[in-house]
Amino acid sequence: MNAPLQKISVERKLLLAANEQLESVYLHHSDPCVALLISRNYNLLMQEQSDLMTRLNWMQKAKYWWQQYLKLSTGRRVSYGSSLHYDDLLFKRITL
């Protein structure tokens, strides 16, 4: 039995390509603004995804890059613990 193919939107492809480029830039120059953009993009990807495992994967990546941003910009780390809820996420989707 074949599983149905998931439609991958143009926006998702663009965000994934942007993150790939931004991660490459970050490896050469650890800029907190780049880490912030990567975190934001993963959060946007997470909000559009219906598959739970993919959402959790992108949530973890968003949290990792947010940590990198905080570490470089403030020198501090933040712990989310187990109290992280969807409504508590740092970035919300903005439609234009």
N, C-alpha and C positions, 0 to 999 in steps of 0.2 A: 504494500500500500504506500503510495506516495503522499508525503506531507504537502500541504498547500504552500506555494511559494509566497514569501512575504514581500510586499511591495516596499522597496527602499526609495524613499522620497529624495528629491533633489536636495532639499535642505539638509537631510541627514548626511548625504554624501559630501556636501560642502562643509558641514561642521567636522566630519571625520577627517577630511583632507586638510582643513585649517588646523585641526589639532595636531595632525602629523607634522605639518610645517612648523607650528609653534613649539612643539616638543623638540624638534631639531634645533631651532633657534635657541631654546632654553639650554640645551646641552652646551652650546658654544658661549653663551653669555647668560648667566643666571640672573635674570631680571624679574623682580617680583610682579611687575605688570604683566609679563608674559604668563607667569604662573596663574595669575588671576584670570586672564582671558581663557586659558585652558580649562580651569575649573568651571568657569561660567558656561563654556561650550559643552562640557560633559553634563552639566546640570540641565541644559536645554535639551540635550539628547535624551537624558533620563525622563524628562517630562513628556516626551513624545512617544516613548516606547511602552507597549502594552505587556511584553514578555517580562515576567518578574525577574528571572535570572539576569537578563540583560540590563534591566533597570538597576538591580543591585550592583552589578559590575560597574556601570557608569557612575553610580552614587559613590562607590569606593574610590574611583578615579577622581571624581570631583572633590571629594574630601582630601585625598592625597595632595592634589594641586593647591587646594586652599591652605593646607598645612605648609606647603612650600612657600606660598605667598606670605603667610604670617611669619614664618621663620626668617625670611629675607627682609621683610619690611619692618618688623617689630622685634625680631630676635626671640619671640615667644612661640610656644606651641599651645594649642587648645585641644582639650579632650571632650569629645561628644558623649562618651559613655554609652549607655544603652537607652538613653532617653530621646534619641533622635527620631522625630516624626516628620512626615512629609510636609506638614505645615510649618515646620521650623527651619526648612532649608533656607540658605542664604540668598539665593537668587530666585526670582519669580520670572515667568515668561512674560514678555512684553510683546504685544502684537501691534503692528503699525498699520 
